[in-house]
């Protein structure tokens, strides 16, 4: 687990990631120069997401956590946040990382479609 997340429980970490993605919904954050967080870097966030996505159990729990949030709030801000995070990684030309983020986004969207 990354340094920023190592002292948090899995649930706390998922909540932090969810809140970060919801904040990133704003189109102003489509560039690394506009990164709104001083205490969480894009690498911290990506490392956590990559580790979560590489473990099927953790991935399923995270996806369900995101789906529960979407259902409760009736908003898709975390999906918009993922789109903007992908744009940042494209700007950095970190295309392999974009694939991981797109897979996470697609998994959430597919599971969302199945639950409707």
N, C-alpha and C positions, 0 to 999 in steps of 0.2 A: 504494500500500500504506500502511497506517496507520503511525503513528510507532512503535508498539510492535512491529510486525512487519517494518519496513523493513530491519533489519540481519540478519534471518534468511533462510535459504534457504526455498524453497517447502516442502520436506520438513519442515524444522524448524518452520515456521509451522503446517503441517497437524498435526504432532505436538502442538504447544502447544494448538491448538484442540481436538483430540481429547481431550487430558488435561483441559482445562477442562470439556468436555461430560461427561466421565466423572465428574468431581468434582461437577458440578451435578446428577447423578442423585439425590442426597440431597434428599428433600422439604423439608428445612429451607431450601433455596436457591430456593424458589419466589417469593421476594420480593426486591426490590432492596435492602431494608434488611439482608438477610442475605448480600449479595454477598461471597463468601469471598476475593476477590483484591484486593490493594492495588495491584499493578502492572499489571493489565489491567482496563480499564473495559468495560462492556457495549458502549459505542460502538466501542472498538477491536475487540472480538470481532465485532460486527455488521458493521462496515465491511469486515473481512477476509472474512467469509462472503458478504457481498453482492458484493464484487468477484470472489470465486471463483465464485459462482453465475452471474454475468453473462457469464462466458467459458465456452463449452461445453467446451473442452479442460480448463481448470482444474477445472470442475465434475465432469467425468468422472473425473479423477485423484483428486479429493477423495472422491467417492463410492466409488470403488474402494478407496481407503485406508481408509475407514470399514468397508466390507464385509470387507476383509482382517482388520481388527481384530476385528470381530464373529466371524468364522470362527475366528480363532486363539484368542480368549479365551472363546468360547462364552457371551458375555454381551451384553446389550443396553443397557448403562449409558449409552452415548452417545445412544441414542434417548430414554431417560428424561431425560437432560440437555437435549436439544432441547425436549422437552415443558416442562420447567421454565423454560428460557430463553424460550420462547413465553409462558408465564404471566407472566414479568417484563415482557415487552413489552406484554402485554395490560393489566397493572397500570398501565403508563406511558401507556396509550392510544395506543400507536404501532402501529396496526393494519396499516398498509401494510408495516411491517417484519415483523409477524407473518406476513404472506402469504409473504414471502421465506423465513422460517424454516420455515414449514409446507411450502413447496415443496421445500426441502432435505430435510426429514424424509421427505416422501412419496417423493422420488426414491430415497433410501436404502432405504426399506421396499419399494418396488416392485422395485428391483434385487435386493434380498435375496430377495424372493419368487421372482423369476425364476431365481435361482441355486440354489434348494432343489430 
